[in-house]
Amino acid sequence: MYGDVFIMNNPHETLKILDEYEGFGENEEKPNLFTSEVIEVETDKGQIDWRVYLYNLRVNGLMLIISGKYQNQPPP
């Protein structure tokens, strides 16, 4: 760990598993459900590069979940 940041022992294998879980990559259905990018993140120890998955499909017409907690969202 780096402060509250997780350091991976085997990043190649871990990211391969995460990519598969998130539906990202050459062997996944197109278009990929997510894209993967490295962004700069500000921490209390300074800036670091962090890999994130960004939703890659249209959201027009989908319900906005104001709380951010989809588990607590009542059915439509």
C-alpha positions as CSV (number, residue, x, y, z in Angstrom):
1,M,0.0,0.0,0.0
2,Y,1.1,3.6,-0.7
3,G,-0.9,5.5,1.9
4,D,-4.4,4.4,1.0
5,V,-3.3,3.4,-2.5
6,F,-3.0,-0.3,-3.4
7,I,0.2,-1.5,-5.1
8,M,-0.3,-4.6,-7.3
9,N,2.2,-7.5,-7.1
10,N,1.4,-8.7,-10.6
11,P,-0.2,-5.8,-12.5
12,H,-0.3,-7.5,-15.9
13,E,-2.3,-10.5,-14.6
14,T,-4.5,-8.3,-12.3
15,L,-5.4,-5.8,-15.1
16,K,-6.1,-8.7,-17.4
17,I,-8.7,-10.0,-14.9
18,L,-10.1,-6.6,-14.4
19,D,-10.4,-6.0,-18.1
20,E,-12.3,-9.2,-18.5
21,Y,-14.6,-8.4,-15.6
22,E,-15.3,-4.9,-17.0
23,G,-15.9,-6.1,-20.6
24,F,-12.9,-4.3,-22.0
25,G,-10.5,-5.6,-24.6
26,E,-10.0,-7.1,-28.0
27,N,-11.8,-10.3,-27.2
28,E,-14.8,-8.6,-25.7
29,E,-18.1,-7.8,-27.3
30,K,-18.0,-4.6,-29.4
31,P,-18.5,-1.8,-28.5
32,N,-16.8,-2.5,-25.2
33,L,-19.0,-1.8,-22.2
34,F,-16.2,0.4,-20.8
35,T,-13.0,2.1,-22.0
36,S,-9.8,2.1,-19.9
37,E,-7.7,5.2,-19.4
38,V,-4.9,6.3,-17.1
39,I,-5.6,9.6,-15.4
40,E,-3.7,11.7,-12.9
41,V,-5.2,11.6,-9.4
42,E,-4.4,14.0,-6.6
43,T,-3.6,12.3,-3.2
44,D,-2.4,13.5,0.1
45,K,1.1,12.3,-1.0
46,G,0.9,14.1,-4.4
47,Q,-0.2,13.2,-7.9
48,I,-0.2,9.6,-9.1
49,D,-1.3,7.9,-12.3
50,W,-4.4,5.7,-11.8
51,R,-6.2,3.4,-14.2
52,V,-10.0,3.9,-14.5
53,Y,-12.8,2.3,-16.4
54,L,-15.2,4.7,-18.1
55,Y,-18.7,3.6,-19.2
56,N,-18.6,3.5,-23.1
57,L,-22.3,3.3,-24.1
58,R,-25.1,5.8,-24.5
59,V,-26.9,6.9,-21.3
60,N,-29.7,8.9,-23.1
61,G,-33.0,7.8,-21.7
62,L,-31.6,6.0,-18.7
63,M,-32.8,6.8,-15.2
64,L,-30.5,9.1,-13.2
65,I,-29.7,7.6,-9.7
66,I,-29.2,10.8,-7.7
67,S,-28.0,8.9,-4.6
68,G,-25.4,7.1,-6.6
69,K,-26.4,3.8,-4.9
70,Y,-28.2,1.7,-7.4
71,Q,-29.0,-1.0,-4.8
72,N,-31.3,1.5,-3.0
73,Q,-33.0,2.6,-6.2
74,P,-36.8,1.7,-6.3
75,P,-37.9,-0.2,-9.4
76,P,-39.3,1.9,-12.2
